[in-house]
Amino acid sequence: MRTSKLLRPSLHYSEEPVYHLLKKTVEHLPHKVAVIDPKAERELTFLDIDRESDALARAFLDWGIQVGDRVSFLLPNGWEYFVGFYAAMKVGAVVSPMNPTLRQRAVKSQVNDAESRVLLVQQDLLPMVEKILPEMPSLERVIITRHVDEPGDKFFPLARLLNQHAPSFTVPLPRIHPQKDLAALPYSSGTAGLSKGVMITHFNLLSNTIQSMQAVEAGESDVFISFLPFHHIYGFTYFLCGSIYLGGTQVVLARFHAEDCLRLMERYRVTVVFGVQPALLAFLSVPELDKFDFSSLRYIWIGAAPLVPSVGRAIQEKFRVPIARHYGLSEASPTTHCNPPGCPKEGSVGIAVSDLEDKIMDWETGKKEMKTGEPGELAVRGPNIFRGYWKHPEDTKLALRDGWLYTGDIAWMDEEGYVFILDRKKEMIKYRGYQIAPAELEAIIMEHPAVKDCAVVGIPEENLGEIPKAFIVKKEEVTLSAEEVMAFVAERVAPYKKIRDVAFIHEVPKNQSGKILRRVLKVG
């Protein structure tokens, strides 16, 4: 038992549907601006979101959408996401967000797997949807945002629906059971294989919204910049729910562009940034970064992919604000750990959020709890842990054991309860019986002044298991050899951890949350 382990205070989580987050904020801040969408040239107050989502909820009810029916979103970030999301929440539908850059095969696969009845799609993606519509039998209606043309029977412009169904009386809302009924069905990123639907209940999502916002100490006066994609659980929870819960204001970006983002941060006096490491690297590469005024900014939080210490220090120096990591996964809605703002530890994802238990288990059997400082698989248990994988009961049994979610991440915990993530269990490199964490080697390589980005993967080698191979993106106008990289790492690690091969590439393949797609590198 760790007697010195830091614990956060317990919080209260009402057993209410997610849309109550919006309703409660509307009660005391109806006319405050909630969402600024510069691309659409539109600002919405909390009351605007409530009224327009009521109108769309009326359309859903007229179409016979019931509690548990799935509604897919194929949209970039924008004001329409909030209206669509809260309309779905009000009728008890389950929102299944999709990456708007997906190709038609992946879109068809996710819609069919979710058996969605309605799809929200932006006008410019409509031609793709029209091509595959006959192959998505469950799909009854398509709502088009930023609509221009009148395409056909199954298609409905969002603007027209909002005008036609603007309610003159309260929308009759169905009964929702927050502990049982699903609110969201995001699909796992699939970095290590096929993606699966993650079943998140209203209680899971509401609980983690409160846990997350309390952990980062955000409040009503904060202004956020929302460039994290809403189709990813990080952006989904923090912006569709978190900022609404707080009564904060957010500036929404449909697509991340570093200089545009910095300009908007300055213009709207942004106070808090939630981001990922690739965004930070993009900020650092902006010419004349020092010309921007970030005096309103008070904190930068980094999640998803690991933060290389040298990148964190460079950002802290340029922006002159604290930077810290938090951590989570789709199955936890997502946040499980966060550095206390007043005492972050470099390299750590922090301590458990309120009302979440955590432990480190041996990664072979998952049955033995490890001692302080010893690596193993991180397991967590709390009100935010998902109900299971959609249509994958066997995978659910592997992930959920006696109420504990086995995260698949290898980590260790110090005496105060700070957790240090080493790497994904599936991505550990097995060399001559040793276990090597790619992220550890990547952090070392990133310290080299000639390296812009990198990834390390295990390459099968006869009689050795796997050898660590580094894929390097060099900075412009520098020279760097494979031998230099291998020597640089060898000076800083145990002999068995040395890099055995190096390849130079133009770009490290990553998903939108910044996680390295190692399988792409392994297959060449």
Secondary structure as GFF3:
##gff-version 3
##sequence-region A 1 524
A	DSSP	alpha_helix	20	28	.	.	.	ID=ss1
A	DSSP	beta_strand	33	37	.	.	.	ID=ss2
A	DSSP	beta_strand	42	45	.	.	.	ID=ss3
A	DSSP	alpha_helix	46	62	.	.	.	ID=ss4
A	DSSP	beta_strand	70	74	.	.	.	ID=ss5
A	DSSP	alpha_helix	79	91	.	.	.	ID=ss6
A	DSSP	beta_strand	94	98	.	.	.	ID=ss7
A	DSSP	alpha_helix	104	114	.	.	.	ID=ss8
A	DSSP	beta_strand	118	122	.	.	.	ID=ss9
A	DSSP	three_ten_helix	123	125	.	.	.	ID=ss10
A	DSSP	alpha_helix	126	132	.	.	.	ID=ss11
A	DSSP	three_ten_helix	133	135	.	.	.	ID=ss12
A	DSSP	beta_strand	141	145	.	.	.	ID=ss13
A	DSSP	beta_strand	155	157	.	.	.	ID=ss14
A	DSSP	alpha_helix	158	164	.	.	.	ID=ss15
A	DSSP	beta_strand	182	184	.	.	.	ID=ss16
A	DSSP	beta_strand	198	201	.	.	.	ID=ss17
A	DSSP	alpha_helix	202	215	.	.	.	ID=ss18
A	DSSP	beta_strand	223	226	.	.	.	ID=ss19
A	DSSP	alpha_helix	233	235	.	.	.	ID=ss20
A	DSSP	pi_helix	236	242	.	.	.	ID=ss21
A	DSSP	alpha_helix	243	246	.	.	.	ID=ss22
A	DSSP	beta_strand	249	252	.	.	.	ID=ss23
A	DSSP	alpha_helix	258	267	.	.	.	ID=ss24
A	DSSP	beta_strand	272	275	.	.	.	ID=ss25
A	DSSP	alpha_helix	277	284	.	.	.	ID=ss26
A	DSSP	three_ten_helix	289	291	.	.	.	ID=ss27
A	DSSP	beta_strand	299	302	.	.	.	ID=ss28
A	DSSP	alpha_helix	309	319	.	.	.	ID=ss29
A	DSSP	beta_strand	323	328	.	.	.	ID=ss30
A	DSSP	three_ten_helix	330	332	.	.	.	ID=ss31
A	DSSP	beta_strand	335	338	.	.	.	ID=ss32
A	DSSP	beta_strand	351	352	.	.	.	ID=ss33
A	DSSP	beta_strand	357	361	.	.	.	ID=ss34
A	DSSP	beta_strand	376	381	.	.	.	ID=ss35
A	DSSP	beta_strand	388	389	.	.	.	ID=ss36
A	DSSP	alpha_helix	393	399	.	.	.	ID=ss37
A	DSSP	beta_strand	400	401	.	.	.	ID=ss38
A	DSSP	beta_strand	404	413	.	.	.	ID=ss39
A	DSSP	beta_strand	419	424	.	.	.	ID=ss40
A	DSSP	three_ten_helix	425	427	.	.	.	ID=ss41
A	DSSP	beta_strand	429	431	.	.	.	ID=ss42
A	DSSP	beta_strand	434	436	.	.	.	ID=ss43
A	DSSP	alpha_helix	438	445	.	.	.	ID=ss44
A	DSSP	beta_strand	451	461	.	.	.	ID=ss45
A	DSSP	beta_strand	465	474	.	.	.	ID=ss46
A	DSSP	alpha_helix	482	490	.	.	.	ID=ss47
A	DSSP	three_ten_helix	495	497	.	.	.	ID=ss48
A	DSSP	beta_strand	501	504	.	.	.	ID=ss49
A	DSSP	alpha_helix	518	522	.	.	.	ID=ss50
###
